């Protein structure tokens, strides 16, 4: 049996008997060449695959193992990528068709593996074609557009279908924020009293006009608008407040009803990424890395999916758990069925869920922290566990009361809403982070329609409050993934790498978990909009994803899809080579002088945001300075601490993660640095100790080192070998 990763190899080998040998391909074994286009444009876009240089030893081992095997089970992941890896294995290893058996499973458990072995199938060449089409399409866009950007803008730039649309979303949002005209307005709030109880309300109508804030937003069209209330100045608000004090008010309408709140569906890749960002502060990459570990260790089902389907056996197990731990009234009479809302969802058959709801979370957290070196696995597993169980639980029930308060003449109308939780249902386990529910509204006192009401005898029982209209918020990882998914851009496997790429390339940066565009990102998007509008168009990119889905379903030949895209795209490339002017992004003078050489400090941008760099860098001066959240330079603080190597004074500086450290005044000649803890104390770590353990990668001895998170083992062959692992218990 051939799988992709060593972790899956170890897990599955433990489930199978001595008749099986389990091997890992360590991911893809061949790909398009790194330094060439690798697509034959004259031969119907035929891809020219080459063996990945580092995989020659793996291929040799797989060939040797497969020669004596009676059957060869290809157990790569169940998605297009996994199907393509299986196909590449067959082609490269020249495996005989009579021996090949393709098996798929959504969870790495003993029962699932044995079930898969009992029901093998052949390779799904439609899925392989869809993956080939995506790879060729992305290669054509990247290899044709990138050299153009190098020539016209700056070397080292890149472009891509999903990547460029993602950058455009961030750039256009920043443009909307810059162009947004803020407006001050007023609202009026009243505190009423009934039978000794008080409650708050807000004026919603005044003299026939609706009071409230309305918003309109059209993506990519700069039409984000906020229409404020009718009270646009303090004078009109105060005049209305004075008039309201004289009006006799009564309850004009009273609505009471029991309303249900249903749980959200179990996680897909997108919703898991969003929830982990909001609940745990995880980046998309971190979430997927941790989820991969949970899947490969058999704790959750496959984590790249856009389906919300759940196996019947898992639902029945969940109902059994709910009945035993909460009572039968906590699960619905009918097993819930969720419908996938994602456009073109078909990558996998199941949502992300625990392989067993009886899996002990504390034991899992301990095991994964011990083996993987962190607590992230336990935290994400708990989130997945709660979300899945909650999705199988009964609705929460609220008693909701809405009251409208008006005068007899109909000049004014206040509205207040109270909500009381009657039955907690799924809220017993999980609060949906996507819904943004705030504090529970307080209950209203007993009220009757038609009865009069008076303002409470408290200060500011009736007051006008000033507000300012707000621009659209910058994207965070959760909202950006949600936007991409809503518009059918990308697929579950692409979200995390896309967000990482746009930051790594320097097009955008993250500050306080929000995306900001760099100047180079703005320039590139303007050029692409002008010369390649389809490449950065939402609907066009979404249509390409639909075409790939049709290929996967066997309804379209992949070469025809590529041809339909490439012919007009190639013409645009040739036209842009002549029409696109050369654009340069020149660093701005920050107005600050270099404290080392007196030169001008230039304002530059990188993957971590804006910073200052001396104009003489790197020829005669290497001075760089970080900026605070207000854009002011963070001057290093001179301390009385002396460098242990050269004796000069140490500077207190702030690192990329916000922590302070001490650095020698004579940097870069002397590169001594000392870490500081959060209290500002020096962190003195012991010298590395040699151990009896050997590195499984290169055979050298492992050293015991102490890092910020405690002791760990690291290869003595560093930096050539970067293998690290937790200390054995």
C-alpha positions as CSV (number, residue, x, y, z in Angstrom):
1,X,0.0,0.0,0.0
2,X,1.4,3.4,-1.0
3,X,0.3,6.6,0.9
4,X,1.6,10.1,0.8
5,X,3.0,10.8,4.3
6,X,5.1,8.9,6.9
7,X,2.5,9.6,9.6
8,X,-0.2,7.9,7.5
9,X,2.3,5.1,6.8
10,X,2.8,4.4,10.5
11,X,-0.9,4.6,11.3
12,X,-2.1,2.4,8.5
13,X,0.8,-0.2,9.0
14,X,-0.5,-0.7,12.5
15,X,-4.0,-1.7,11.2
16,X,-2.8,-4.1,8.6
17,X,-1.3,-7.6,9.1
18,X,2.1,-9.0,7.9
19,X,0.7,-9.6,4.4
20,X,1.0,-5.8,3.8
21,X,4.0,-3.5,3.3
22,X,3.1,0.1,3.7
23,X,5.2,2.8,2.0
24,X,5.1,6.6,1.7
25,X,5.7,8.6,-1.5
26,X,6.4,11.7,0.6
27,X,3.9,13.6,-1.5
28,X,4.2,14.2,-5.3
29,X,7.1,12.3,-7.0
30,X,7.0,14.3,-10.2
31,X,5.8,17.7,-11.4
32,X,6.3,20.2,-14.2
33,X,9.9,21.5,-14.4
34,X,10.9,24.4,-12.1
35,X,12.8,26.5,-14.7
36,X,10.9,25.7,-17.9
37,X,7.3,26.2,-19.0
38,X,6.9,22.4,-19.1
39,X,3.8,22.6,-21.4
40,X,4.0,21.7,-25.1
41,X,1.8,24.4,-26.7
42,X,2.2,22.7,-30.1
43,X,1.0,19.3,-28.9
44,X,-2.4,20.1,-27.4
45,X,-0.9,21.5,-24.1
46,X,0.8,18.2,-23.2
47,X,2.5,18.5,-19.8
48,X,6.1,17.5,-19.7
49,X,6.5,16.1,-16.2
50,X,9.9,15.5,-14.6
51,X,10.9,13.5,-11.5
52,X,11.3,15.7,-8.5
53,X,15.1,15.8,-7.7
54,X,14.7,14.8,-4.1
55,X,12.4,11.9,-4.8
56,X,14.9,9.6,-6.7
57,X,15.7,7.6,-3.6
58,X,11.9,7.3,-2.7
59,X,11.1,6.1,-6.2
60,X,13.9,3.5,-6.1
61,X,12.5,2.1,-2.8
62,X,9.0,2.0,-4.2
63,X,10.0,0.2,-7.3
64,X,11.9,-2.3,-5.3
65,X,9.0,-2.9,-3.0
66,X,6.4,-3.1,-5.8
67,X,8.3,-5.8,-7.8
68,X,7.5,-8.6,-5.4
69,X,4.0,-7.4,-4.5
70,X,1.0,-9.4,-5.7
71,X,-1.3,-6.4,-5.3
72,X,-0.5,-2.7,-5.1
73,X,-3.0,-0.5,-3.2
74,X,-2.8,3.2,-4.0
75,X,-4.2,4.9,-0.9
76,X,-3.5,8.6,-1.6
77,X,-6.0,11.2,-0.4
78,X,-9.5,11.3,-1.8
79,X,-9.5,14.5,-3.9
80,X,-8.1,15.6,-7.2
81,X,-4.6,16.1,-5.8
82,X,-4.6,12.6,-4.3
83,X,-5.9,11.0,-7.5
84,X,-3.1,12.8,-9.5
85,X,-0.4,11.5,-7.1
86,X,-1.7,8.0,-7.6
87,X,-1.6,8.4,-11.3
88,X,1.9,9.8,-11.3
89,X,2.9,6.8,-9.2
90,X,1.5,4.4,-11.8
91,X,3.2,6.2,-14.7
92,X,6.6,6.7,-13.0
93,X,6.9,3.3,-11.3
94,X,5.4,1.6,-14.5
95,X,3.0,-0.4,-12.3
96,X,1.2,-3.2,-14.2
97,X,-2.6,-2.6,-14.5
98,X,-3.3,-6.1,-13.2
99,X,-1.8,-5.3,-9.8
100,X,-3.2,-1.8,-9.3
101,X,-6.1,-1.2,-6.8
102,X,-7.2,2.3,-5.9
103,X,-8.6,2.6,-2.4
104,X,-10.1,5.8,-0.8
105,X,-11.2,6.5,2.8
106,X,-12.3,9.6,4.7
107,X,-10.8,8.7,8.0
108,X,-7.7,6.7,9.1
109,X,-9.3,4.1,11.4
110,X,-9.0,0.3,11.3
111,X,-12.6,-0.2,10.1
112,X,-12.3,2.5,7.4
113,X,-9.0,1.0,6.0
114,X,-10.4,-2.5,5.9
115,X,-13.6,-1.3,4.3
116,X,-11.6,0.5,1.6
117,X,-9.4,-2.6,0.9
118,X,-12.6,-4.6,0.5
119,X,-14.0,-2.2,-2.2
120,X,-11.1,-1.1,-4.4
121,X,-11.7,0.7,-7.7
122,X,-9.7,1.9,-10.7
123,X,-8.1,5.3,-11.1
124,X,-10.5,8.1,-11.8
125,X,-8.9,9.7,-14.8
126,X,-11.5,12.5,-14.9
127,X,-10.2,13.7,-11.5
128,X,-6.6,13.3,-12.8
129,X,-7.6,15.4,-15.9
130,X,-9.1,18.1,-13.7
131,X,-5.9,18.3,-11.6
132,X,-3.8,18.3,-14.8
133,X,-5.9,21.2,-16.2
134,X,-5.5,23.2,-13.0
135,X,-1.8,22.7,-13.0
136,X,-1.3,23.5,-16.6
137,X,-3.6,26.5,-16.4
138,X,-1.8,27.9,-13.4
139,X,1.6,27.3,-15.1
140,X,0.5,29.1,-18.2
141,X,-0.7,32.1,-16.3
142,X,2.3,32.2,-14.0
143,X,5.0,31.7,-16.7
144,X,3.5,34.1,-19.2
145,X,2.5,36.9,-16.8
146,X,5.4,36.8,-14.4
147,X,8.2,37.7,-16.9
148,X,6.0,40.5,-18.2
149,X,5.7,41.9,-14.6
150,X,9.5,41.4,-14.2
151,X,10.2,43.5,-17.3
152,X,7.6,46.2,-16.7
153,X,7.4,46.5,-12.9
154,X,10.1,44.7,-10.8
155,X,12.0,41.4,-10.8
156,X,10.7,38.6,-8.6
157,X,7.0,39.3,-9.0
158,X,4.5,36.6,-9.8
159,X,0.9,36.4,-10.9
160,X,-1.7,33.6,-10.7
161,X,-5.4,33.1,-11.2
162,X,-6.6,32.8,-7.6
163,X,-3.6,34.7,-6.2
164,X,-4.2,37.9,-8.3
165,X,-8.0,37.9,-7.5
166,X,-7.2,37.7,-3.8
167,X,-4.8,40.6,-4.0
168,X,-7.4,42.6,-5.9
169,X,-10.0,42.0,-3.2
170,X,-7.6,43.5,-0.6
171,X,-6.5,46.4,-2.9
172,X,-10.0,47.4,-3.8
173,X,-11.1,47.2,-0.2
174,X,-8.3,49.6,0.8
175,X,-9.4,51.9,-2.0
176,X,-13.0,51.9,-0.6
177,X,-11.7,52.7,2.8
178,X,-9.5,55.6,1.5
179,X,-12.4,57.1,-0.6
180,X,-15.0,56.6,2.2
181,X,-16.4,60.0,3.4
182,X,-17.2,59.8,7.1
183,X,-20.3,61.4,8.3
184,X,-21.5,62.3,11.8
185,X,-25.1,61.5,12.8
186,X,-27.2,61.2,15.9
187,X,-29.5,58.5,17.3
188,X,-32.0,58.9,20.1
189,X,-32.4,56.3,22.9
190,X,-34.9,56.1,25.7
191,X,-35.0,54.2,29.0
192,X,-38.6,53.3,30.0
193,X,-39.9,52.1,33.4
194,X,-42.7,49.6,34.1
195,X,-43.5,48.2,37.5
196,X,-40.1,49.1,38.9
197,X,-38.2,47.5,36.0
198,X,-36.4,49.5,33.3
199,X,-35.5,48.6,29.7
200,X,-33.8,50.4,26.9
201,X,-35.2,51.3,23.4
202,X,-34.2,53.2,20.3
203,X,-36.2,55.7,18.2
204,X,-36.8,54.0,14.8
205,X,-39.3,56.5,13.2
206,X,-39.7,60.3,13.6
207,X,-42.3,62.4,11.8
208,X,-42.9,59.8,9.1
209,X,-39.2,59.2,8.3
210,X,-37.3,56.0,9.2
211,X,-34.4,56.5,11.6
212,X,-31.5,54.2,10.9
213,X,-28.3,53.5,9.0
214,X,-28.4,51.8,5.6
215,X,-25.5,50.4,3.7
216,X,-24.9,49.5,0.1
217,X,-21.9,47.6,-1.1
218,X,-20.9,46.4,-4.6
219,X,-17.7,44.5,-4.9
220,X,-15.1,46.1,-7.2
221,X,-17.3,49.0,-8.0
222,X,-16.4,51.5,-5.3
223,X,-20.0,51.9,-4.3
224,X,-19.8,51.3,-0.6
225,X,-22.1,53.8,0.9
226,X,-23.6,54.5,4.3
227,X,-26.7,56.6,4.6
228,X,-27.0,58.0,8.1
229,X,-30.1,58.9,10.1
230,X,-32.3,61.9,9.6
231,X,-30.5,63.6,12.5
232,X,-27.4,64.9,10.8
233,X,-26.5,67.6,13.5
234,X,-26.8,68.0,17.2
235,X,-29.3,70.8,16.9
236,X,-32.0,68.6,15.1
237,X,-31.4,65.7,17.5
238,X,-31.7,67.9,20.6
239,X,-34.9,69.5,19.2
240,X,-36.4,66.1,18.6
241,X,-35.4,65.0,22.1
242,X,-37.1,68.1,23.7
243,X,-40.3,67.4,21.7
244,X,-40.3,63.7,22.7
245,X,-40.2,64.6,26.4
246,X,-43.6,66.3,26.0
247,X,-45.3,63.5,24.1
248,X,-47.4,60.9,26.0
249,X,-46.2,57.5,24.9
250,X,-48.0,54.1,25.0
251,X,-47.3,50.5,23.8
252,X,-48.7,50.5,20.2
253,X,-47.7,47.0,19.3
254,X,-46.5,43.9,21.2
255,X,-45.3,40.7,19.6
256,X,-44.4,37.6,21.6
257,X,-43.2,34.4,20.1
258,X,-41.0,31.3,20.6
259,X,-38.2,31.3,18.1
260,X,-35.7,28.6,17.3
261,X,-32.0,29.0,16.6
262,X,-30.6,26.1,14.6
263,X,-27.0,24.8,14.9
264,X,-24.6,25.3,12.0
265,X,-23.5,22.5,9.8
266,X,-20.4,20.5,10.7
267,X,-17.2,22.0,9.4
268,X,-15.9,22.3,5.9
269,X,-12.4,23.5,5.1
270,X,-13.6,27.0,4.7
271,X,-15.8,27.2,7.9
272,X,-13.1,25.4,9.9
273,X,-10.6,28.0,8.8
274,X,-12.9,30.9,9.7
275,X,-13.9,29.5,13.1
276,X,-10.3,28.7,14.0
277,X,-9.2,32.2,13.1
278,X,-12.0,33.8,15.2
279,X,-12.0,31.4,18.2
280,X,-8.3,30.3,18.4
281,X,-6.5,33.1,16.5
282,X,-5.0,30.5,14.1
283,X,-3.9,31.5,10.6
284,X,-5.2,29.5,7.7
285,X,-1.8,27.8,7.2
286,X,-1.6,26.9,10.9
287,X,-5.2,25.5,10.9
288,X,-4.5,23.3,7.9
289,X,-1.2,22.1,9.3
290,X,-2.8,21.1,12.6
291,X,-5.8,19.5,10.9
292,X,-3.4,17.5,8.7
293,X,-1.8,16.1,11.8
294,X,-5.2,15.3,13.4
295,X,-6.3,13.5,10.2
296,X,-3.1,11.5,9.7
297,X,-3.2,10.4,13.3
298,X,-6.7,9.1,12.9
299,X,-8.6,11.7,15.0
300,X,-10.6,13.5,12.3
301,X,-12.0,12.8,8.8
302,X,-10.3,14.2,5.7
303,X,-9.8,18.0,6.2
304,X,-10.0,19.2,2.6
305,X,-13.6,19.2,1.8
306,X,-16.5,21.5,0.9
307,X,-19.2,18.9,1.7
308,X,-21.4,18.9,4.8
309,X,-22.6,15.3,4.4
310,X,-22.1,13.0,7.5
311,X,-22.0,9.2,7.5
312,X,-25.1,7.7,9.0
313,X,-23.0,5.6,11.4
314,X,-21.3,8.8,12.7
315,X,-24.7,10.5,13.2
316,X,-26.0,7.5,15.2
317,X,-22.9,7.4,17.3
318,X,-23.4,11.2,18.0
319,X,-27.0,10.6,19.1
320,X,-25.9,7.9,21.4
321,X,-23.3,10.2,23.0
322,X,-25.8,13.1,23.3
323,X,-28.4,10.8,24.9
324,X,-26.0,9.5,27.5
325,X,-24.4,12.8,28.4
326,X,-27.2,15.3,28.0
327,X,-30.5,13.5,27.7
328,X,-32.7,12.4,24.8
329,X,-34.4,15.8,24.6
330,X,-31.1,17.2,23.4
331,X,-31.2,15.5,19.9
332,X,-34.0,16.1,17.3
333,X,-36.5,13.4,16.4
334,X,-35.3,13.5,12.8
335,X,-31.6,13.1,12.1
336,X,-30.5,16.6,10.7
337,X,-29.5,16.8,7.0
338,X,-27.4,19.8,5.9
339,X,-27.1,21.0,2.3
340,X,-23.9,22.2,0.8
341,X,-24.1,25.9,-0.1
342,X,-20.7,26.1,-1.7
343,X,-20.7,26.5,-5.5
344,X,-19.6,23.3,-7.2
345,X,-19.0,21.4,-4.0
346,X,-17.9,17.9,-4.8
347,X,-14.4,17.4,-3.6
348,X,-15.2,14.9,-0.8
349,X,-18.1,13.0,0.6
350,X,-18.0,14.1,4.2
351,X,-17.7,17.1,6.4
352,X,-14.9,17.4,8.9
353,X,-15.8,15.5,12.1
354,X,-14.1,13.3,14.8
355,X,-13.6,9.7,13.8
356,X,-15.2,8.9,17.1
357,X,-17.0,11.3,19.4
358,X,-15.8,9.1,22.3
359,X,-12.2,10.0,21.6
360,X,-10.9,11.5,24.9
361,X,-10.0,15.1,24.2
362,X,-7.5,15.4,27.1
363,X,-5.7,12.2,26.1
364,X,-5.6,13.5,22.5
365,X,-4.2,16.9,23.5
366,X,-1.5,15.2,25.5
367,X,-0.5,12.7,22.8
368,X,-0.4,15.3,20.0
369,X,1.4,17.9,22.2
370,X,4.0,15.2,23.1
371,X,4.5,14.0,19.5
372,X,4.0,17.3,17.6
373,X,5.4,19.8,20.1
374,X,2.4,22.0,20.8
375,X,-1.1,22.3,22.2
376,X,-2.7,23.4,18.9
377,X,-4.0,19.9,18.1
378,X,-6.0,19.6,21.2
379,X,-7.6,23.1,20.8
380,X,-8.6,22.5,17.1
381,X,-9.8,19.0,17.8
382,X,-12.0,20.3,20.6
383,X,-13.5,22.9,18.2
384,X,-14.2,20.3,15.6
385,X,-15.6,17.9,18.2
386,X,-18.0,20.5,19.6
387,X,-19.1,21.8,16.2
388,X,-19.9,18.3,15.0
389,X,-21.8,17.2,18.1
390,X,-23.7,20.5,18.1
391,X,-24.7,20.0,14.5
392,X,-26.5,16.8,15.6
393,X,-28.3,18.4,18.6
394,X,-31.7,20.0,19.1
395,X,-32.3,23.7,18.2
396,X,-32.0,26.3,21.0
397,X,-35.3,27.9,21.9
398,X,-35.8,31.6,22.8
399,X,-38.9,33.5,23.9
400,X,-38.7,36.8,22.0
401,X,-40.7,39.9,22.8
402,X,-40.7,42.9,20.5
403,X,-42.4,46.1,21.7
404,X,-43.2,49.3,19.8
405,X,-43.8,52.5,21.7
406,X,-45.5,55.4,20.0
407,X,-47.5,58.6,20.6
408,X,-51.1,58.9,19.7
409,X,-50.3,61.3,16.8
410,X,-47.8,58.8,15.2
411,X,-44.9,61.3,15.3
412,X,-42.5,58.9,17.1
413,X,-41.9,55.2,17.3
414,X,-39.5,53.5,19.7
415,X,-38.6,49.8,19.5
416,X,-37.2,47.4,22.1
417,X,-36.5,43.7,21.9
418,X,-36.1,41.2,24.7
419,X,-34.9,37.6,24.4
420,X,-35.0,34.9,27.1
421,X,-33.3,31.5,26.6
422,X,-35.9,28.8,27.2
423,X,-33.9,25.7,26.1
424,X,-30.2,25.8,25.4
425,X,-30.1,22.9,23.0
426,X,-26.9,22.9,20.9
427,X,-25.7,26.0,22.8
428,X,-24.9,23.6,25.6
429,X,-21.8,22.7,23.6
430,X,-21.1,25.3,21.0
431,X,-21.5,29.0,20.3
432,X,-21.3,29.7,16.5
433,X,-18.4,32.1,16.1
434,X,-19.5,32.8,12.5
435,X,-22.8,34.3,13.6
436,X,-21.2,37.0,15.7
437,X,-23.8,36.7,18.5
438,X,-23.1,39.2,21.2
439,X,-24.3,39.2,24.8
440,X,-27.8,37.9,25.3
441,X,-30.4,40.7,25.2
442,X,-32.1,41.2,28.5
443,X,-35.7,40.2,29.0
444,X,-38.4,42.8,29.0
445,X,-40.8,43.3,31.9
446,X,-44.4,42.2,31.7
447,X,-46.1,44.6,29.3
448,X,-49.6,45.0,27.7
449,X,-50.5,46.5,24.4
450,X,-52.2,49.9,24.7
451,X,-50.9,50.8,28.2
452,X,-49.0,54.0,28.7
453,X,-45.3,54.2,29.4
454,X,-43.1,56.8,31.1
455,X,-39.4,57.5,31.0
456,X,-37.4,56.1,33.8
457,X,-36.3,58.5,36.6
458,X,-32.7,58.0,35.9
459,X,-30.0,60.4,34.4
460,X,-30.1,60.6,30.6
461,X,-33.3,58.6,30.4
462,X,-33.8,60.2,27.0
463,X,-30.6,61.2,25.1
464,X,-29.2,61.9,21.7
465,X,-26.0,60.0,20.9
466,X,-23.5,61.0,18.2
467,X,-22.0,58.4,15.9
468,X,-19.8,58.3,12.9
469,X,-20.4,56.2,9.8
470,X,-17.8,53.5,9.4
471,X,-16.0,52.4,6.3
472,X,-16.0,48.7,5.3
473,X,-13.6,46.7,7.5
474,X,-10.4,45.4,6.1
475,X,-10.3,41.7,5.4
476,X,-9.0,39.3,8.0
477,X,-8.3,35.7,7.1
478,X,-11.7,34.5,8.0
479,X,-13.6,37.1,6.0
480,X,-11.3,36.8,3.0
481,X,-11.8,33.0,2.9
482,X,-15.5,33.5,3.2
483,X,-15.5,36.0,0.3
484,X,-13.5,33.7,-1.9
485,X,-15.8,30.8,-1.1
486,X,-19.0,32.8,-1.7
487,X,-17.8,33.8,-5.2
488,X,-16.6,30.3,-6.1
489,X,-12.9,31.3,-6.2
490,X,-10.5,28.5,-5.4
491,X,-11.2,25.3,-3.6
492,X,-10.6,23.9,-0.1
493,X,-7.0,22.9,-0.9
494,X,-6.1,26.4,-2.2
495,X,-7.3,28.8,0.6
496,X,-4.3,28.5,3.0
497,X,-1.5,28.5,0.4
498,X,-3.1,31.4,-1.5
499,X,-3.2,33.6,1.6
500,X,0.4,32.6,2.5
501,X,1.6,33.4,-1.1
502,X,0.2,36.9,-1.4
503,X,1.9,37.8,1.9
504,X,5.2,36.0,1.1
505,X,5.4,37.8,-2.3
506,X,5.1,41.2,-0.6
507,X,1.8,42.2,-2.3
508,X,0.0,42.5,1.1
509,X,0.9,42.3,4.7
510,X,-0.9,41.5,7.9
511,X,-1.1,44.0,10.8
512,X,-3.2,43.2,13.8
513,X,-4.6,40.2,11.9
514,X,-6.0,42.5,9.0
515,X,-4.7,42.6,5.4
516,X,-3.2,45.8,4.1
517,X,-2.0,46.2,0.5
518,X,1.6,47.2,-0.2
519,X,2.3,49.7,-3.0
520,X,3.7,47.0,-5.2
521,X,0.4,45.1,-4.8
522,X,-1.5,48.2,-5.9
523,X,0.7,48.8,-8.9
524,X,0.5,45.1,-10.1
525,X,-3.3,45.0,-9.7
526,X,-3.7,48.3,-11.7
527,X,-1.6,46.8,-14.5
528,X,-3.5,43.6,-14.5
529,X,-6.8,45.4,-14.5
530,X,-5.8,47.5,-17.5
531,X,-4.2,44.7,-19.6
532,X,-5.6,41.4,-18.3
533,X,-9.1,42.2,-16.9
534,X,-10.2,38.5,-17.0
535,X,-7.3,37.4,-14.9
536,X,-8.4,39.5,-11.9
537,X,-12.2,39.3,-12.6
538,X,-14.3,37.4,-10.0
539,X,-16.9,36.0,-12.4
540,X,-14.3,34.9,-14.9
541,X,-12.1,33.1,-12.3
542,X,-15.2,31.5,-10.8
543,X,-16.2,30.2,-14.3
544,X,-12.8,28.6,-14.7
545,X,-13.4,26.7,-11.4
546,X,-16.8,25.5,-12.8
547,X,-15.0,24.4,-16.0
548,X,-12.6,22.4,-13.9
549,X,-15.5,20.8,-12.1
550,X,-17.0,19.8,-15.4
551,X,-13.7,18.2,-16.4
552,X,-13.8,16.2,-13.1
553,X,-17.3,15.0,-13.9
554,X,-16.2,13.9,-17.4
555,X,-18.3,16.4,-19.2
556,X,-15.5,18.4,-20.9
557,X,-12.1,17.5,-22.2
558,X,-9.4,19.3,-20.3
559,X,-7.4,20.4,-23.4
560,X,-10.5,22.2,-24.8
561,X,-10.9,24.2,-21.6
562,X,-7.2,25.2,-21.7
563,X,-7.4,26.1,-25.4
564,X,-10.5,28.3,-24.8
565,X,-8.6,30.2,-22.2
566,X,-5.1,30.3,-23.7
567,X,-5.8,31.7,-27.2
568,X,-7.2,35.1,-26.1
569,X,-4.8,35.2,-23.1
570,X,-1.8,34.8,-25.4
571,X,-3.0,37.7,-27.6
572,X,-3.4,39.9,-24.5
573,X,0.2,39.0,-23.5
574,X,1.6,40.0,-26.9
575,X,-0.5,43.2,-26.9
576,X,0.6,44.1,-23.3
577,X,4.3,43.6,-24.1
578,X,4.0,46.6,-26.4
579,X,1.3,48.6,-24.7
580,X,2.3,48.3,-21.0
581,X,4.6,51.0,-19.9
582,X,7.4,50.5,-17.4
583,X,6.3,51.3,-13.8
584,X,8.6,51.6,-10.9
585,X,7.8,51.7,-7.2
586,X,10.2,54.2,-5.7
587,X,10.7,54.2,-1.9
588,X,9.5,57.5,-0.3
589,X,11.6,59.8,1.8
590,X,10.2,59.3,5.4
591,X,11.6,62.6,6.6
592,X,13.9,60.8,9.2
593,X,17.6,60.8,9.2
594,X,19.8,57.7,9.8
595,X,21.2,57.7,13.3
596,X,24.3,55.8,12.0
597,X,25.4,57.7,8.9
598,X,23.1,60.7,8.6
599,X,21.5,59.4,5.3
600,X,17.9,59.6,4.4
601,X,15.6,56.9,5.8
602,X,13.4,55.6,3.1
603,X,9.9,54.2,3.7
604,X,9.8,50.7,2.3
605,X,7.4,47.8,2.5
606,X,7.8,44.1,3.1
607,X,5.8,41.0,4.1
608,X,5.6,42.3,7.7
609,X,4.5,45.8,6.7
610,X,6.2,49.2,6.4
611,X,9.6,49.9,7.7
612,X,12.5,52.4,7.3
613,X,15.8,51.6,5.6
614,X,18.8,53.9,5.1
615,X,19.4,55.1,1.6
616,X,23.0,53.8,1.8
617,X,21.8,50.2,2.5
618,X,23.6,47.9,1.8
619,X,26.7,49.6,0.4
620,X,27.9,51.5,3.5
621,X,25.1,51.3,6.1
622,X,22.7,48.5,7.1
623,X,20.4,50.5,9.3
624,X,16.7,49.4,9.4
625,X,14.0,50.5,11.7
626,X,10.5,49.1,12.5
627,X,7.5,51.3,12.8
628,X,4.8,51.3,15.5
629,X,1.1,51.1,14.8
630,X,0.9,54.8,14.2
631,X,3.7,54.7,11.7
632,X,6.4,56.3,13.9
633,X,9.9,54.8,14.0
634,X,10.7,52.5,16.9
635,X,14.0,53.9,18.2
636,X,16.2,51.4,20.0
637,X,16.6,52.1,23.7
638,X,20.2,52.3,25.0
639,X,20.8,50.2,28.1
640,X,23.6,49.9,30.5
641,X,24.0,46.2,29.7
642,X,27.3,45.4,28.1
643,X,27.9,43.0,25.2
644,X,29.5,39.8,26.6
645,X,31.6,39.4,23.4
646,X,32.9,42.9,22.6
647,X,32.0,45.0,25.7
648,X,30.0,47.7,23.9
649,X,26.5,48.8,25.1
650,X,23.5,46.8,24.2
651,X,20.3,48.2,22.6
652,X,16.8,47.2,23.5
653,X,14.9,46.4,20.3
654,X,11.5,45.0,19.4
655,X,11.3,41.8,17.3
656,X,8.8,40.9,14.6
657,X,6.6,39.1,17.1
658,X,6.5,42.1,19.4
659,X,8.9,40.8,22.0
660,X,11.9,42.8,23.1
661,X,15.5,41.6,22.9
662,X,19.0,43.0,23.5
663,X,21.3,43.6,20.5
664,X,24.9,44.8,20.4
665,X,25.4,48.5,19.6
666,X,28.1,47.4,17.1
667,X,25.7,45.3,14.9
668,X,26.3,44.0,12.2
669,X,30.0,43.7,13.1
670,X,29.0,42.1,16.4
671,X,25.8,40.0,16.1
672,X,25.3,39.2,19.8
673,X,21.7,39.2,20.9
674,X,20.0,38.2,24.1
675,X,16.3,37.3,24.4
676,X,14.1,39.0,27.0
677,X,10.9,37.5,28.5
678,X,7.6,39.4,28.7
679,X,8.8,40.9,32.0
680,X,11.9,42.3,30.4
681,X,14.3,39.8,32.1
682,X,17.2,38.2,30.2
683,X,16.5,34.7,29.1
684,X,19.7,32.7,29.6
685,X,19.5,29.3,28.0
686,X,21.9,26.5,28.7
687,X,24.4,25.3,26.1
688,X,23.3,22.4,23.9
689,X,23.9,18.9,25.4
690,X,24.7,15.9,23.2
691,X,22.4,12.9,23.7
692,X,22.5,9.2,22.8
693,X,19.7,9.7,20.2
694,X,20.5,9.7,16.5
695,X,18.8,11.7,13.8
696,X,16.6,9.5,11.6
697,X,17.2,11.7,8.6
698,X,21.0,12.0,8.5
699,X,22.3,9.7,11.3
700,X,24.1,12.3,13.3
701,X,23.6,12.7,17.1
702,X,20.8,14.8,18.4
703,X,21.4,17.7,20.8
704,X,19.2,18.7,23.7
705,X,18.5,22.4,23.3
706,X,16.2,24.8,25.2
707,X,13.9,27.1,23.2
708,X,11.1,29.6,24.2
709,X,8.7,26.6,24.7
710,X,11.1,24.5,26.6
711,X,13.6,21.7,25.9
712,X,13.7,19.8,22.6
713,X,16.0,17.7,20.4
714,X,17.7,19.1,17.4
715,X,20.1,17.5,14.9
716,X,23.8,18.4,15.4
717,X,24.0,18.6,11.6
718,X,22.2,22.0,11.6
719,X,21.9,24.0,9.4
720,X,22.3,21.3,6.7
721,X,19.8,19.0,8.6
722,X,17.0,20.9,10.4
723,X,15.4,17.9,12.0
724,X,13.8,18.6,15.4
725,X,11.6,16.6,17.7
726,X,10.1,16.6,21.2
727,X,12.0,15.0,24.0
728,X,10.9,11.4,24.6
729,X,8.9,10.7,27.7
